[in-house]
Amino acid sequence: MHLWSALPVPAIELNSDGRVQRLNGAGEMFLNISERSLIGARLGAKLELSVDIDDALTRISRSGGPLYVDGIKLTLPGGELREVNLQFSPLMTPKGDKTHILILLQPRSGAEHLGWVQGSKVAARQAIGMAEMLAHEIKNPLAGITGAAQLLSMSLPSEDQELTDLIVAESRRIVALLEQVEQFGDLRPPACTPVNIHDILDRARATAQVGFAPGMVISENYDPSLPDVWVDGDQMQQVFLNLLKNASQACEGEGKIEIRTFYEAGLRLHLPNGGQASLPLQVEVIDNGPGLPADIADHVFDPFVSGRENGTGLGLALVSKIITDHGALISVDSRPGRTAFRISLPVAPAPNRKGG
């Protein structure tokens, strides 16, 4: 009990029926609600969350492992809107006969969180704009450095060309990082149209096979009856390329990746205006790598968090940004031998038909 009270992050325990068993002190402060008022209640009846808690609990029951859901909108009892990442983890009772669920709430910080705080939107835009401007300005001299190193290498003996090759390689690596920073600065909303999700996935798979994942076995498990989705095709292509690249790197280029699509009618996103958005079309990118490192598992969608040496930590953060901009959801279920990133997307609206 002492350990529970000392937890520095907001934490909620649900019993096997999905009702609140207890709330720690950090949770009471963050949610501005007492533990007594929550005990015995279903979480969704007391707190407005933009994720279906029952659906999350069902998925945990099926997988037996933890579940991470990114970019959830949380409306506090007083009406304040916050954005959090949620980590669901199964817990066995002392008798070992029933499974309880531990929910950890991680408040999102930085520009993404500020975007949901009305008074700080201008500051967030200014910070993103400055980062984009700096990225653009730094790329120009880097292009000159790269060109000069390539010219210099032409007049050097072969034993000295290793240094110029290093200059060129590192300059290109920095340019790639800056281009990702520039993508974060793109504040335009997605240009959504009806899209066949399998066309996007096939293009991403083909690009991966001839590019960064030539040694990977990438299989398809598609539901051919799926309707069109309502997305920005170019942005969603970037999402799946990033997920495939992340899976390839996790497997060190030698494992297996499965791309799975299916329909799940019950998943809905609760909107801040009180409405709901249906997100029935599911896409999973599953790899058989070692799983997410424990020290970054609950921060995997945050910028500059990476489990790889020299990793930028921007790939999954960019995925999260694009998915959030679409009003969609992304979650990850990871354990050794199986990591599944799951994206829940809206179906394209039916076309208007005029009677004749």
N, C-alpha and C positions, 0 to 999 in steps of 0.2 A: 504493500500500500504506500510505503514511503517513496519507492521508486516511481510509482504512478504520479504522486503529487509533485515530484521533482522534475518530471518531464518538461523541458523548456519550450516545447511546441504544443499547439492546441491538439488535443487528442480526445476521441470519443470511442467508447466501446459499445457495440451492439450485441445483444444476445442472439441465440440461434433463430429467434422469431423476427429479427430485424428491429427490435425495440431497444431504446437507449438503456444501457446498463449503468454507465457512469461517464462523467465528464471531468477532466482534470482542471486545475486552477488556471493554467494558461488558456485553456479552452473557454472557461467562464469569462476571462478578461477579453479575449479576442471576439467572442460572440456576443458579449454584453448580455448574458443570460445565466441564470443560476443552474447548477446541476440538478437541484430538486425539481425545477420546473420541466426538465427534460426527461428525467427517469421514468421509464415505462411507456414513453411516447414513441411513435414512429418519427424518424428524423424529419421527413418531408412535411409532417404536420406542424412542426414548430419552426423550421428554417426553410426558406425558399432557395432551393438549389437548382441550377440549370442542368442537372444530370438526373437520370432516373435511378434512384438508390436501389430499388428492387431489382432492376436490370443488372446493376453492378454486383449485387449480392448473388444473383443467379450465376453470373459469369465466374465469380470466385468459387462458388460451389462446384461448378463443372470442372474448372482447371485445378483447384486445390492449391493454387499459388497466389501471390500478391497481384494487385492491379493498380496501375497508376493512370490517373485521368487528369489531363492538363487543361488549364484555362477555364475553370468553372466559375460561373457568376453566382455569388452568394448575397442574398438580401437579408440583412440583420433585422431583428424585431422592430427596431426604430425606423427602418426604411433605408438605412445606409447600404450602398452597393459596393461590394468588394469582389476581387478576383483572386482565386486560390487554385493551387494544385492539390489534388487529393491522392493519398496513398491508402489503399485498402489491403489489410493483411489478415489472414485467418489465424485465430488463436484457439488452442485447445483448452477446455476447462480442466481444472485439477483432476477430475475423474476420467477425463479423456473420452467422454461419451458424446459431447456436443461441441460444435465449433462456434466460437464467438468471432466477431469481426472488429479489428482495430482500425480506426480511421484517423490518419494524421492530416492536418490541414497546414499547408505551407503557403503563407501569403505571398503573392507575386509582387516583385519589386521592379524598380527601373521604369523605363518608358512604357512597357506594356501595362503595368499597374497604374501608372499616372494617367494613361489614356482613359481609365475608368473613373478618375477623380476629376470632376468638372473643373475645379479651380486650377488644376495643374496641366490641362491639356496644352496650353500655349507653351509652357516650359518644356513639355515632352517633345512637341514638334520642333522647338528650337534646338534641343539637344540632338535629335535625329538629323535635322538639317545641317548642323555643324559637322557631325560625323560624316555625312555624305559629302559635304564640301571638302573636308580634309582628305577623304579617300580619293576624290577626284584630283585634287592638287598634288597628292603624293604620287599618283600613278604617272603623271607627266615626267618628272625627273627620273623615275624608275625606268621608263621606256628608253631615255637617253643613256642611262647606265648600262642597260642590257645591250643596246646597240654598240656602245663603245667597247664593252667586253668582248662582243663577238668579232668586231673589227680587230681588236688587239690580238685575239687568239690566232688570227690568220698569219701574223708575223712572228709568232712565238714557236720555239721548239716544242715537240710533243710532250716532253716531260714537264713543261711549264703550263700547258693548257688546262691542267686539272684545276688551277686556281681560277682561270677565267670561266671554266665550265661551272664552278661553284657559284661564282657571281651571278651568272645567267640563271642557274637553277633557283637560287634563293630569291632573286628579283622576281621571277615568275611566281614563286610561292607567295610572296607578299602581295603581288598583283591579284592573285586568286582570292586571298583573304580580303583585300580591299573591295573586290567586286561583290563579295558576300555582304560586306558592310553597306555598300550602295543599295543592295536589294532590300535591306532593312529600312532604308530611307524612302522607299517607294510607298507613299501613303495613299495611292490611288485605290479605290475599291475594286474588287474583282469584277471583270466584265463577263458575267455569267451568261451562258447559253446552254441549250440542251446538248449533251455530249454523251456518246457511247463510252462508258468507262473502260471497256475492254480495248478500244482503239488506243486510248491513252496508255494503258498498261502494256499493250503489245509494243508500242514505240519505246517506252521506257525499258522494257526487257531487252529489246534488240540493241538499244544504245549501250546498256550495261554489258551485254555479252561481247560486243566488239570493242568496248572501251575498258572500264575499270574492273570488270569481273569475267575475264575470258575463261578462267579455270573453274568457275562456279557452275553447278547444275541448278538451273532455274526452271522450276516446273509450274504449270498453270492448273488451277482447280477452279474453273469459272462456272457460274450459274448462267447459262445462255439465255435465260428468260428475263434477265434484269431489264428494267426500263432505263431510259436515259437519265443522267444526273444533271443537276443545275449547278454548273461550276465554270470557272475560268479555265479553259483547257490548257493554256500555256503554263499557268501557275500550278495546276494540278500535275502537269508533267514534271515540273521541278520538284514537287513533293515526292513523287514516286521514285524519281532518280536519286534524290537524297536518301530515301529509305533503303533503296537497293544498294547504294554505295555504303551506307552504314552497316548493312547486313554483310556485305562482302568484306569490309574491313574487320568486322567482328570475327568472321570465319577465316581471316587471313587468306582470302581468295581461293579457298580449297573446299568449302563446305557445300551445303545445299540450301536453296532458298525456294520457298513455295509462295506463290501469289494466289490468294483465295478470295473469291467474291461470293456473296450470298445476301439474301433478303431477310430482314428481321423487323417485322411490322410494328413491334411495341415500343421501339426506342424513340423518345421525344425529348426535345430541348425546351426547357422553360425559359421564356423570354422576359427581359426586364419590364416590358409593358403589360405583363400578365398573360400574354398569349403563349402559344406553343408552336414549335416547329418540328415536323416529323423528319427523322433521319434514318430511314429504314435500310438504305443501301450500304452494305458493309464491305470494306476491302481490308484484307490482312496481308502483311508482308512478314513471313515467318522464316527464321533461320535456325540452324542447328548448332550455332556457336556456343561459347561458354556462358552466355548470359551477361547481363549488365553488372559491372563492378558494384559491390555493395555500397561503397562510399559515394557513388554518384547516382544511384538508382532513382532516388526521389528528387533529383535535380536535373534529370537528363534533358529536359526541354529548355533549361535556362541557358542564356547566352554564355559562351566561353567556358562551358563545362564539357570536358572531354575525357574519355578513358584511354585515349591513345597518346603516346609521346608525340609531340609536335602537332597534335590535333588542334583545330581552331575552335571547336565547340560551337560552331555557328550553324552547322547543317541541320540538326534537329530543332534548334531554336527557330530557324527560318521556316521549317515545316510547320511548327506550332503557330507561328505568326500567320501563315497563309491559311491554315485550317481555321483559326479563330476568325480571320477576316471573312471567311465564307459562312460563318455561323454554324460550323460543323464541329465535330468532336474528334479528338485523338486520344488514344490510351495505349498503354503497353503492359503486357503480361510477360514477365521474364523469369526464367530459372535456367540452371545449367542444362544445355542441350536443346533448349527451345525458347526463343524470344519472338514474340508476336506483337507487332505494331498494328493497331486496328484503327481505321478511319471510318467514321459514320457520316454519310452524306445525304443531302436532300435529293428527292426525285424531281425531275423537271416538271413544271406545271403543264397541265394539258393545254394544247393550243385552243384559242378561241375559235369557235365555229359559228359562222353566221348562217341563219336559216335561209333557204331559198324559196 
